[in-house]
Amino acid sequence: MFPTCLVEYQDPNIGKDLVKVYEHNGIECSIAGDAGCCGAPFLHSGDIDSFTKVAVRNVKMLADEVRSGNDIVVPQPTCSYVLKKDYVDYVGGPDAKLVSEHTFDAAEYLVKLHKTEGSSLDTEFTGTIPETVTYHTPCHLRAQNIGLKSRDLMKLTGAKIKLVQQCSGIDGMWGLRAENAHLSLPIGEKLGQMVKDAGGDVVAGDCHLANTAINEQTGTKPVHPLQMIARAYGIPEEN
């Protein structure tokens, strides 16, 4: 697992639930090498030199992990996009290509397992399953063109999934800058209203940045789809 700064420093329970869900399905997990920042804050602020330094280091580390027989899973779509797409564009070479080919969104990997002949995903859900889930589809996840794997995974529980497809106004790191607040906040307000209108029993979203905007606009803290799956398996939430 490439944990990402957002999970490691802001919501570690996402990473813990990911590991528990994966291990529940017989997938051995470890932290990827000397994992640090993917470099997105540098890239999104235009500091290409600093981003490239981070990217070169991560590409080498992650390529070594792949050669050791590991795939890479990432619980945050902005960071998985960087590993899959931006490292290829800004670093290039066979190692970046190898990393890209073996990097998966956290839900994407489980859906892949479910559809692989000879493999099996546990679909016996004996825990807490909400009747309806409002699922926000993050921009950086849709841009990966892998389909709505988090939706597909949550549907296996029997829950009815209501989609909300609207930018949060964060746009990587752009919306966190004070000078952009007058543009980003109205976008976040629109997302918040759409989430309220959907009226799901639970709000879920892969992107912690977008989830923060939803929380600010609605007062409801979204859960990561892997956390919804953990509770559906009956895996208790850590305090």
C-alpha positions in Angstrom: 0.0 0.0 0.0 1.2 3.5 -0.9 -0.5 5.2 2.1 -0.5 8.8 0.9 -0.1 11.9 3.1 -3.9 12.4 3.4 -4.3 8.9 4.9 -1.1 8.8 6.9 -1.5 12.2 8.6 -5.2 13.1 8.4 -7.2 9.9 8.5 -5.1 6.8 9.3 -8.3 4.7 9.8 -8.8 4.6 6.1 -5.5 2.8 5.7 -6.2 0.5 8.6 -9.6 -0.5 7.2 -8.0 -1.0 3.8 -5.5 -3.5 5.3 -8.2 -5.3 7.2 -10.5 -5.6 4.2 -7.6 -6.9 2.1 -6.4 -9.3 4.7 -10.0 -10.5 5.2 -9.8 -11.5 1.5 -6.4 -13.2 1.9 -4.3 -10.4 0.4 -1.1 -9.8 2.3 -0.4 -6.1 2.8 2.7 -4.0 3.6 3.7 -0.4 3.4 5.4 0.4 0.1 9.2 0.8 0.8 10.2 4.2 2.2 6.8 5.6 1.2 6.4 9.4 1.5 4.6 12.1 -0.5 3.7 11.3 -4.1 4.7 14.9 -5.0 1.3 16.2 -6.0 1.6 19.4 -3.9 4.7 20.4 -5.8 3.3 19.5 -9.2 0.0 21.3 -8.6 1.8 24.5 -7.5 4.1 24.4 -10.6 7.3 23.4 -8.8 8.3 20.9 -11.4 11.9 20.5 -10.2 10.8 19.5 -6.7 8.1 17.2 -8.0 10.6 15.5 -10.3 13.0 14.9 -7.5 10.3 13.2 -5.4 9.0 11.3 -8.4 12.4 9.9 -9.4 12.9 8.6 -5.8 9.4 7.1 -5.6 9.7 5.5 -9.1 12.8 3.6 -8.1 11.4 2.5 -4.7 8.1 1.4 -6.2 9.7 -0.4 -9.2 11.8 -2.4 -6.7 8.6 -3.3 -4.9 7.0 -4.5 -8.1 10.1 -6.6 -9.0 9.8 -8.2 -5.6 6.4 -9.5 -6.7 4.1 -6.8 -5.2 1.3 -4.8 -6.7 0.7 -1.2 -5.5 -2.6 -0.1 -4.2 -3.4 3.6 -3.4 -6.4 4.7 -1.3 -6.5 8.3 -2.7 -7.3 9.0 -6.3 -5.2 12.1 -6.7 -2.1 10.2 -5.6 -3.0 7.1 -7.6 -3.3 9.3 -10.7 0.1 10.7 -10.0 1.7 7.2 -9.8 -0.2 6.0 -12.9 0.0 9.0 -15.2 2.3 11.8 -14.0 5.3 9.7 -13.2 5.2 8.3 -16.8 4.9 11.9 -18.2 7.6 13.6 -16.0 10.0 10.7 -15.3 9.4 8.2 -18.0 11.4 5.1 -18.7 10.8 1.5 -18.1 10.6 1.8 -14.3 7.8 4.5 -14.4 5.9 2.3 -16.9 6.3 -0.7 -14.6 5.0 1.3 -11.7 2.0 2.6 -13.7 1.1 -0.9 -14.9 1.1 -2.3 -11.4 -0.6 0.6 -9.6 -4.3 0.2 -8.7 -7.0 2.2 -6.9 -7.9 0.4 -3.7 -11.4 -0.6 -4.9 -10.2 -1.2 -8.4 -7.9 -4.0 -7.1 -10.7 -5.7 -5.2 -13.1 -5.6 -8.2 -10.3 -7.0 -10.4 -9.9 -9.9 -7.9 -13.6 -10.5 -7.9 -13.6 -10.8 -11.7 -10.5 -12.9 -12.0 -11.0 -16.6 -12.8 -9.7 -18.8 -10.0 -9.8 -15.9 -7.5 -12.6 -15.0 -5.1 -13.8 -12.0 -3.1 -15.8 -12.7 0.0 -19.3 -11.5 -0.7 -20.8 -12.7 2.5 -21.5 -9.4 4.3 -22.8 -10.0 7.9 -22.1 -6.6 9.3 -23.8 -3.1 9.0 -25.1 -2.4 5.5 -26.9 0.9 4.9 -29.9 0.8 2.7 -28.7 3.7 0.5 -25.2 5.2 0.0 -24.6 8.6 -1.6 -21.3 8.1 -3.5 -19.3 11.0 -4.7 -17.2 10.1 -7.7 -13.9 12.1 -7.5 -12.5 13.9 -10.6 -9.1 12.3 -10.3 -10.7 8.8 -10.2 -12.9 9.4 -13.2 -9.9 10.7 -15.1 -8.2 7.3 -14.7 -10.9 5.8 -17.1 -11.2 2.6 -15.0 -15.0 2.8 -14.5 -16.7 3.3 -11.1 -15.1 0.5 -9.2 -15.9 1.8 -5.8 -19.6 1.9 -6.7 -19.3 -1.6 -8.1 -17.7 -2.9 -4.9 -20.2 -1.3 -2.6 -23.1 -2.6 -4.7 -22.0 -6.2 -3.8 -23.3 -5.5 -0.3 -26.8 -5.0 -1.6 -26.9 -1.3 -0.8 -28.5 1.1 -3.3 -25.8 3.5 -4.6 -26.8 7.1 -5.5 -24.1 8.8 -7.6 -23.1 12.4 -7.2 -20.7 13.6 -10.0 -19.7 17.1 -9.3 -16.3 18.7 -8.7 -15.6 19.7 -5.1 -13.7 22.8 -6.1 -10.4 21.6 -4.6 -8.9 20.5 -7.9 -5.7 18.9 -6.5 -4.4 21.7 -4.3 -5.8 24.7 -6.2 -8.9 25.1 -4.1 -7.0 25.2 -0.9 -5.2 28.4 -1.8 -6.8 31.5 -0.2 -6.7 33.5 -3.4 -8.9 30.9 -5.1 -11.6 30.7 -2.3 -14.0 33.0 -4.1 -14.0 30.5 -7.1 -13.7 27.2 -5.3 -16.3 27.7 -2.5 -19.3 28.1 -4.8 -18.3 24.9 -6.5 -18.1 23.1 -3.2 -21.5 24.6 -2.2 -23.0 23.1 -5.3 -21.6 19.7 -4.4 -22.8 20.0 -0.9 -26.4 20.7 -2.0 -26.3 17.7 -4.4 -25.2 15.5 -1.6 -28.0 16.8 0.6 -30.5 16.3 -2.2 -29.4 12.7 -2.7 -30.3 11.9 0.9 -28.3 8.7 1.3 -28.1 7.0 4.7 -24.3 7.1 4.3 -22.1 9.4 2.3 -19.0 7.8 0.7 -16.2 9.2 -1.3 -12.6 8.1 -2.2 -11.0 11.5 -2.1 -10.2 12.9 1.3 -9.9 16.4 -0.1 -13.4 16.3 -1.7 -14.7 14.6 1.5 -13.4 17.6 3.5 -15.4 19.9 1.2 -18.5 17.8 1.6 -18.1 17.8 5.4 -17.7 21.6 5.5 -20.8 22.1 3.3 -23.1 19.4 4.8 -21.9 18.7 8.4 -21.7 15.0 7.4 -18.3 13.3 7.4 -18.1 10.9 4.4 -16.5 7.5 4.7 -14.1 5.9 2.3 -15.7 3.1 0.3 -13.3 0.6 1.8 -14.5 1.7 5.2 -18.1 1.0 4.2 -17.0 -2.4 3.0 -15.1 -3.0 6.4 -18.3 -2.3 8.4 -20.3 -4.5 6.0 -17.9 -7.4 6.8 -18.5 -6.7 10.5 -15.0 -5.3 11.0 -15.2 -2.9 13.9 -14.1 0.7 13.5 -11.0 1.6 15.6 -11.4 4.4 18.1 
